[in-house]
Amino acid sequence: MCSLCDDHYEIIHHLFLEGRFANQLWDWLGDVLNYPLDKSSIPNLLTICSKYWSQQIHDLILATAINILDYLALQEQAQIS
């Protein structure tokens, strides 16, 4: 079972995209950007970076997405330890 929510099997898709904790983080990013995020897969999620943003905003969004994924992985590891 997922150690972050105890509701679902612990699979990558759930941990990084579908889980309650992950959804809250992605919804926050979508709200900040005022743009709906496609959370069906990580590549789809990262298509937000290919929109017509300035290079600085593109880099900021990409860094934020990578940090969210890293944070979720670290939280998962912390729960296991």
C-alpha positions in Angstrom: 0.0 0.0 0.0 1.0 3.6 -0.6 2.8 4.9 2.5 1.6 8.4 1.9 -2.1 7.8 1.8 -2.7 4.1 2.7 -5.5 4.0 0.1 -3.9 2.6 -3.1 -1.2 0.2 -4.2 2.1 1.9 -4.4 2.9 2.4 -8.0 4.8 5.1 -9.7 1.7 6.6 -11.4 -0.1 6.8 -8.1 2.8 8.2 -6.2 3.7 11.0 -8.7 0.4 11.8 -10.3 -2.8 10.3 -8.8 -2.2 10.2 -5.1 -4.0 12.6 -2.8 -0.7 14.3 -1.8 0.6 14.5 -5.4 -2.7 15.9 -6.6 -2.6 18.7 -4.0 0.9 19.7 -5.3 0.0 19.6 -9.0 -3.3 21.5 -8.3 -1.3 24.2 -6.5 1.1 24.6 -9.5 -1.9 24.7 -11.9 -3.5 27.4 -9.7 -0.3 29.5 -9.5 0.0 29.3 -13.3 -3.8 29.7 -13.8 -3.5 26.8 -16.3 -5.0 23.4 -16.1 -2.4 20.6 -15.9 -2.8 17.3 -17.7 -1.9 14.8 -14.9 -2.4 11.7 -16.9 1.3 11.1 -17.3 4.6 12.8 -16.4 5.3 13.7 -20.1 1.8 15.1 -20.4 2.3 17.1 -17.2 5.5 18.5 -18.5 3.9 19.8 -21.7 3.1 22.9 -19.7 6.8 23.7 -20.3 6.2 23.8 -24.1 3.7 26.6 -23.9 4.5 30.1 -25.0 6.2 31.2 -21.9 9.4 33.3 -21.7 12.5 31.3 -21.2 12.7 32.4 -17.6 9.2 31.3 -16.8 9.7 28.0 -18.8 12.8 27.3 -16.6 11.0 28.2 -13.4 8.0 25.9 -14.3 10.4 23.0 -15.2 12.4 23.5 -12.0 9.2 23.6 -9.9 7.9 20.4 -11.6 11.2 18.6 -11.0 11.2 19.7 -7.4 7.7 18.5 -6.9 8.6 15.1 -8.3 11.8 15.0 -6.1 9.8 16.1 -3.0 7.3 13.3 -3.6 10.1 10.7 -3.9 11.7 12.0 -0.7 8.5 11.8 1.2 7.9 8.3 0.1 11.4 7.3 1.2 10.9 9.0 4.5 7.7 7.1 5.1 9.5 3.8 4.4 12.5 4.5 6.7 
